[in-house]
Amino acid sequence: MEKNRATIYTLAIGMPKELRYGDGRSMVTGIAKQQVPNVYLASRGFEGDDVADKKHHGGPDRAICLYPLEHYAQWQQELGKTLPTAAFGENLTVTNMLEADVYIGDIYKIGDAVIQITQGRVPCSTIDKYTEATTLLKRLIETGYTGYLGRVLEEGTIYADSPIELIEKDSAGISVLYCNEVYFQNKDADAMQRILAVEALADEWKQKLEKRIQVLQSRAVGKS
């Protein structure tokens, strides 16, 4: 096996169910996932996998969620405890696919399926509730270690030991980490324009960045 070859560490799916957290509170969420030996990936996501909040999760641009295994060590050290399998609700926990190295628009063949990276994962408070942590969501945003999402170009079965093959590296070279830094921290309209220029970017991110650019430009006009 190649030293820096991307691999699947965990393949996991799960349907929405009740999550109890805090002092007797509960919510319905699809974050809790279980390992499976293989599963079919369709255009809208894995069979046997779904989300509860359809507005903020799921859909063709967000059919698959991947998270780098390498970050687990840092989070477990910071939190002082072991995290559950697929702690971030990801379908694939992967190695050698850090946010800094994965570009929006990159195309991968995984098992019989082909996917394209569309956006960074926008984490929500469910992660804190599921992991029983109060700082994890904040730290994901601060570091940009959010994981990322993709659309399905070719449907097919993915196995837990399927190889991950990079088919095409997007020529724009806009990494997920760069997108996260701009999306969460940056007020730079030019940086947002560079991200918008990537054709493969998820539609929701395109709409949000376009609105932010309009706001920044109108503020600049107001100050002039």
N, C-alpha and C positions, 0 to 999 in steps of 0.2 A: 504494500500500500504506500502511495506517495505521502511524504511527510506532511505536506500542507493541503492534501486533498480534502475537499468538503465531504462530510459524511452525515448521515442521520444518526443521532444519538437516541432520540425517542420519537416515535410516531404515535400520535394520540388524538382521540376524538371524544366528543361528549355532547349530549343534548341538554337543553336548559332544565334546571331543577332548582329546588329551594336550597339556598345557602343561609345557614344561621350564623350570625356574627354578633359581636358586642354583647350587650346586656339584653338577650332575648329577642333581638331584632332578626329579620330575615328578608331575603330578596330572591327573585328568580333570575338565574344567570347561567350561561353556558360555559363559564370559565373553568369549571372542574372537568378535566378530561382524563381518560384512561388509556393506557398503552394498548395498541392492537398490533397484530402481526402484519396485516395488510388492509387496505381500504381503497375504494374507488373514489377518485377525484373527478367530480363533474364541474361544469362551468360555474355553478353557483356555490361550490364547496364540496366537502367530503360527505359521502353517504353516512348517516348516523351522527352527523355533526351539525349544530345550529347555534344561533345566538338568540338571546331574549330581546335585546334592544336593537330592533331592526333599523332605527334611525342612525345610530352611531356605529354599528358593526354590521359585517356581512355585505352581501351584494357582489356582483361580478368583479369589481375592482379590488375587493377584499375577500376573495374566495379562500385564500390560504394564508395562514399566519406562521411565520418562522421566527425563532429566537435563538441567539448564539449561546451555546453551552458555556463558553468561557466566562460569561458574566456571572454565572451562578456562584462561583467561588467568592467573588467580591461581595455580592449581596449577602451570602450566608455569613461571611466574616463580619460585615457591618451589623447584621441583625442578630448575630450570635445564635443562629439556629439553622437547621436544615430546611430547605424549601421543598414543597411537594413536587411530584412529577408534573411537568408542563405547568409550572407555577404561574406563568403569565398568560395562560389560556392558549398557548401556541399549539399548532398541529404538529410542527416539526421543530424539535430542538436539534440544532445543527452545530457542527464544528467547522472552524476555518471559514466562516462567513460573517465576519464582523461588519457592523454598520459602516465603518470607515472604508471597507473594501468592496461592499456591494453597492452597485449603482442603480438608480432608477432607470428602468428599461432593460436591465440585464435579463437574459433569457436562459433558463435552466431546464434540462431534461432530468426528471426524477422518476425512476421506474418507467412506466409507460406514459406518464404525463409530461407535458411541457408547460412551464409557468413563466410569467414575466413580472418582475418586481415593479410595483406601482406607487408605493408610498411608505413612509415610516409608520409604525404603529403609534396611534395616539392613545396613550394609556388613560385609564379612568380609575376612580376610587375603588372599584370592585377588586382591584389587585391588592390593595391594602386590607380589605375585608377578608379576602380569601386566604391571604398569607398571615393574617393576624399581625400586621405590621402597621405602623403609623407614618413611617418615613419613606417607604419604598416608592410610592408614586412620585413624590417630590424628587427623589434621587434619580429615578428614570428620566425625568424631564431635564434635570440639571446636567446629567451626563450625556443624554442623547442615546442611551443604551435601551432603546424601546423595543427592539425587534422591528419587523417590517412585514408588509402584506403584498400579495400578488394576485394577478388574474390568471385564469387558465386558458392557454392557447390550444392545447390538445388534451382532451380528457383521457384518463387511464388509471390503472391500478398502481398504487405506490406500496411497496413492501418496506418493512422495518429495516431491511438491509439493502435497499435499493441504492445504487450509486447516484451521486449528484454530479451532473456533467454541465459545465458552463458551455452553452451553445453560442451565445453572442454577448459580448461586453458592449454596453451602450457607449457610443462615441462621444457623447457630451461629457462623460466623466463626472456626473453629479452624484455624489455618494449619499446614502441614506443618512449618515451622520451629519453631513453638511445641510441636508434638508431639515433635519431635526433642529439643528442649531438656529437656522433661519426661521423656521416655523415657530419655535418656542421662545427664542431669545432676541431675534434680530428685528430691527426697524429699518432695514436697508431695502429700498424698493428695487435697486439694481440687482441685488442678490435674489430677490423674489422673481424678477424677470428671467434670470438665468435658469431658475428651476422651472418656471412656466414654459420655457422653450423646449423642455423635454416632452416629446409627444406622448410617451407612455405614462406620464404622470396621471394619477387617479383624478377623475372628474371633480370629486369633492374638494381635493386640494387645489385644483385649478381655480374653482369658484372662490374659495376662501382667500387664496393669495391675490386674485384679481381685486377682490373687495378691499383687502388691506392696502394694496398699491393705490387704489383710488383714494382711500382715507389719507394715506401719507402724502399723496400729491396735492390733495385739497388743503391739507395743513400747511404744506410748503407754499402754496399760493397765498394762503391767508397771512403768512408771515412776511411775504415779500411786499 
